[in-house]
Amino acid sequence: MAEELFVHFAAQIEEGVLPRQAEIAAFLSERPESSRDVSWKDIKYKLNTKIRNNKKKMVTRAEKTNRKSKKKAGKMATKAASLKRKAADMDEGKARAKARKQSGK
């Protein structure tokens, strides 16, 4: 029943809108065999939980993406700084070699 419930109300779940009592009652009246032990409040609670969980998933995904992009930017900045240091060390080494060469003449 849960699967057909989520399929039936998929558009509303996607939008984050909780169906009204009349809509849930209509769904239950279409399926009398599976709605014997279930009230509209049970379905409302289940749908509300599904909507909240979807929102949490979206927030978590956005946070992960944000963390990854920050981490990548940090790595790139570290790599750029490392390359600058290497270039400066090479220039310094070339200057020392040049100075030794000139003093040896």
C-alpha positions as CSV (number, residue, x, y, z in Angstrom):
1,M,0.0,0.0,0.0
2,A,2.9,2.4,0.8
3,E,4.2,2.1,-2.8
4,E,0.9,2.9,-4.4
5,L,0.4,5.7,-1.9
6,F,3.6,7.3,-2.9
7,V,2.9,6.8,-6.6
8,H,-0.6,8.3,-6.3
9,F,0.6,11.4,-4.4
10,A,4.0,11.7,-6.2
11,A,3.4,15.1,-7.6
12,Q,2.4,16.5,-4.2
13,I,5.3,14.8,-2.4
14,E,7.7,16.3,-5.0
15,E,6.3,19.8,-4.4
16,G,6.4,19.3,-0.6
17,V,2.6,19.8,-0.3
18,L,0.6,17.6,2.1
19,P,-2.7,16.4,0.5
20,R,-6.0,17.4,2.1
21,Q,-8.2,15.1,4.0
22,A,-10.7,14.8,1.1
23,E,-7.9,13.8,-1.3
24,I,-6.7,11.1,1.2
25,A,-10.2,9.9,1.8
26,A,-10.8,9.6,-2.0
27,F,-7.6,7.5,-2.2
28,L,-8.8,5.3,0.6
29,S,-12.3,4.8,-0.9
30,E,-10.7,3.6,-4.1
31,R,-9.0,0.8,-2.2
32,P,-11.4,-0.5,0.4
33,E,-9.6,-3.8,0.9
34,S,-6.3,-2.1,1.9
35,S,-7.9,0.7,3.9
36,R,-9.6,-1.3,6.6
37,D,-6.9,-0.9,9.2
38,V,-5.7,2.6,8.1
39,S,-7.2,6.0,8.8
40,W,-6.6,9.1,6.8
41,K,-4.5,10.4,9.7
42,D,-2.1,7.5,9.3
43,I,-1.6,8.3,5.6
44,K,-1.3,12.0,6.3
45,Y,1.4,11.2,8.9
46,K,3.2,8.8,6.5
47,L,3.1,11.4,3.7
48,N,4.3,14.2,6.0
49,T,7.2,12.0,7.1
50,K,8.1,11.3,3.4
51,I,8.1,15.0,2.6
52,R,10.3,15.9,5.6
53,N,12.7,13.1,4.7
54,N,13.0,14.3,1.1
55,K,13.7,17.8,2.3
56,K,16.4,16.5,4.6
57,K,17.9,14.6,1.7
58,M,18.0,17.7,-0.4
59,V,19.7,19.7,2.3
60,T,22.2,17.0,3.0
61,R,23.1,16.7,-0.7
62,A,23.5,20.4,-1.0
63,E,25.8,20.5,2.1
64,K,27.9,17.6,0.7
65,T,28.3,19.4,-2.6
66,N,29.2,22.6,-0.8
67,R,31.8,20.7,1.3
68,K,33.3,19.0,-1.7
69,S,33.6,22.3,-3.6
70,K,35.2,24.0,-0.6
71,K,37.6,21.1,-0.2
72,K,38.5,21.1,-3.9
73,A,39.0,24.9,-3.8
74,G,41.3,24.5,-0.7
75,K,43.3,21.8,-2.4
76,M,43.7,23.9,-5.5
77,A,44.8,26.9,-3.4
78,T,47.3,24.7,-1.6
79,K,48.6,23.3,-4.9
80,A,49.0,26.9,-6.3
81,A,50.9,28.0,-3.2
82,S,53.1,25.0,-3.4
83,L,53.9,25.7,-7.1
84,K,54.7,29.3,-6.3
85,R,57.1,28.1,-3.5
86,K,58.7,25.7,-5.9
87,A,59.2,28.4,-8.5
88,A,60.6,30.8,-5.9
89,D,63.0,28.1,-4.7
90,M,64.1,27.4,-8.3
91,D,64.7,31.1,-9.0
92,E,66.7,31.3,-5.7
93,G,68.7,28.3,-6.6
94,K,69.5,29.7,-10.1
95,A,70.5,33.0,-8.5
96,R,72.9,31.2,-6.1
97,A,74.4,29.1,-9.0
98,K,74.9,32.3,-11.0
99,A,76.5,34.0,-8.1
100,R,78.9,31.0,-7.5
101,K,79.7,31.0,-11.2
102,Q,80.6,34.7,-11.2
103,S,82.6,34.5,-8.0
104,G,84.6,31.6,-9.4
105,K,85.7,33.5,-12.4
